[in-house]
Amino acid sequence: MGYITRRKFLKYSLGAGGTALASQFTNAKNLFGQSREKLKLNIGYLPIADHLILPVSKGLDNGLYNYINVNPCLCQSWDEISGKMDMGILNAAFMLAPLAMHKVINGASMRCLLLGHTNGSVIAVNKTITNGKDLNGKTIGIPHSKSTHRVLLYKYFKDRGMEKNINIKLVKIPPPLTIASLKSGKIDGYCVAEPWGSQGLKAGVADILESSHNIIPNHACCIVMVKNRIIDKHMDGISEWVKSLINAGKFIHTNPKQAGLMQKPFMNQVPEDIAQAIKKEFISYVNIKPDKAKLDIIGKLSLECGLLHEKYNFSHFVDNRFA
């Protein structure tokens, strides 16, 4: 029998055993029995201030994750986000709370892991309107039929004893089209997220009738929804991401100017407009852990005004393990 040389030993070790060893490491499991392979998380969002923690989180932490690679997917409407979640193109999304509640009630397999923000919307109107009564008979734009903004309008009129007598026409309109639609007379006002209220005011087209934090203080609006199969299979990656989003929220409030710049490649908003919305406290990105009281009031009002056909179940809707 001939001797095997050191060179041949190394060759065969790396070629055969080395491959097997590499395969073992590639398919290794972490302490929770989950694959170490990085999750590519496709996340739907809109170019609105409500979703600012997403680009800021990616800018701060995406290169540092061990288990996840965050892929923000820009959408132009809530219908696009909803449809792409249904089709599996997205496996996570920033979603309107009433819309998400409606989908889960009707069997969608996803959970709320975090609030995207609190407050942050306005009722903006043309300059002939000065109070709630002036809205009677008018056309108001909202971003979706099952939006937090429809809830805000309902609560605004309810607080004034007008919810049963007011006659307004609600039309669905993507936030980026609101200012042009108001200017053209297609609508008389709109209730959407910032920065469209501030931009309408700056353009001299709109006046702010009311800010959402005066209608429902510290209200939930957009929430972070992730599909159950992704949560269950990639708990480490989801945990990394949720912690990063929470930290991004804190960073935004201490660095509003930098946060405004960080969103530019993702949202293409004027950085100063975003920074001003933060500085003026129109919107908040702290205290965004899923809060039962905040979600319950949106669920209750959604049921009252007909957005939901049955009561949402907090324990079935929220996964609190990561926040």
C-alpha positions, 0 to 999 in steps of 0.5 A, spaced: 500 500 500 502 506 498 503 512 502 498 518 501 502 525 501 500 531 505 498 534 499 493 529 497 490 528 504 489 536 504 486 535 497 481 530 499 479 533 506 477 539 503 474 536 497 470 531 500 470 532 508 471 539 507 464 540 503 460 535 508 463 540 513 461 546 510 454 543 508 453 542 516 455 549 517 450 552 512 445 548 514 446 549 522 441 551 527 441 556 532 439 555 539 432 555 537 432 550 532 432 555 526 436 555 520 442 560 520 441 562 513 439 570 512 432 571 511 430 576 506 425 580 508 421 584 503 417 590 507 412 594 503 411 601 505 409 608 502 413 614 502 409 617 508 412 620 515 408 614 518 413 609 515 420 613 517 423 608 522 423 603 516 429 607 512 432 609 518 433 602 521 435 600 515 441 605 514 443 604 521 443 597 522 442 593 516 449 591 515 450 589 522 444 583 522 446 576 523 440 573 521 436 578 516 437 582 510 431 588 510 429 589 503 424 595 503 419 595 497 416 602 495 408 602 494 404 607 491 397 605 495 394 601 500 391 597 495 398 595 492 401 593 499 394 589 501 395 585 494 402 584 494 401 581 501 396 577 499 400 574 493 406 573 497 410 578 494 411 581 501 412 578 507 411 584 511 408 591 511 407 597 514 399 597 514 393 601 516 391 598 523 383 597 521 385 594 514 390 589 518 384 588 523 380 586 517 384 582 514 386 578 520 379 577 522 378 574 515 383 569 516 390 572 514 395 569 517 399 575 520 401 578 526 402 585 529 409 586 532 410 593 533 406 600 532 410 604 526 408 611 530 403 614 533 399 621 531 401 624 524 395 625 520 391 631 519 384 634 516 386 639 511 381 643 507 381 648 502 380 655 504 373 656 504 372 651 510 373 653 517 369 648 521 366 641 521 359 644 519 362 647 513 364 640 511 357 638 510 356 636 502 363 636 501 368 631 498 374 628 502 379 624 500 382 618 504 387 613 503 383 607 503 376 605 505 379 601 511 383 607 514 385 610 520 383 616 517 376 614 516 376 612 524 379 619 525 373 623 521 368 619 524 371 621 531 372 628 529 364 628 527 362 624 533 365 629 538 361 635 535 355 631 535 355 631 528 356 623 526 349 622 524 347 628 521 353 630 517 353 628 509 360 627 506 362 624 500 369 620 501 373 618 496 379 613 496 386 617 493 393 615 494 396 621 499 401 623 493 395 625 489 392 629 495 394 636 494 393 636 486 386 633 487 385 639 492 388 644 488 384 642 482 377 642 486 376 634 485 376 634 493 374 639 498 379 636 503 383 630 505 385 626 511 392 623 510 399 622 513 404 627 513 408 630 510 402 632 505 398 636 510 404 641 511 406 640 504 399 643 502 399 648 507 406 650 504 403 650 497 398 655 499 393 650 497 390 647 504 389 649 511 389 645 517 382 644 520 385 639 525 391 635 527 390 627 529 393 628 535 387 632 537 382 627 535 385 621 538 391 623 543 397 618 541 393 614 537 395 608 533 395 608 525 400 604 521 402 598 524 408 593 523 405 586 520 409 580 519 406 573 516 406 568 521 410 563 517 416 568 517 415 569 524 415 562 526 421 560 522 426 566 523 425 568 530 432 571 531 432 575 524 425 578 526 427 579 533 433 583 530 429 587 526 424 589 531 429 591 536 432 596 530 426 599 529 425 601 536 432 604 536 430 607 530 424 611 533 429 614 538 434 616 534 429 620 529 427 624 535 434 626 537 437 626 530 431 629 526 435 633 521 439 626 519 433 622 519 430 627 514 436 625 510 436 618 511 429 617 508 430 621 501 433 615 497 427 611 500 421 616 500 424 622 496 420 627 501 423 634 502 428 632 508 426 639 511 419 637 511 420 630 515 424 634 520 419 639 521 414 634 522 418 631 527 420 637 531 413 640 531 411 633 534 406 632 529 408 625 529 412 620 534 416 614 534 417 612 541 413 608 545 411 604 539 410 597 542 404 594 541 399 597 546 392 594 547 389 600 549 391 604 543 389 598 538 383 597 542 380 604 541 382 604 533 378 597 533 372 599 537 371 606 533 372 601 527 367 597 529 362 603 530 363 606 524 362 600 520 369 598 518 369 592 521 364 587 521 366 583 528 370 585 534 378 584 533 381 579 538 388 583 541 391 576 543 390 573 536 392 580 533 398 581 536 405 578 537 408 581 543 415 577 544 419 581 540 418 588 542 
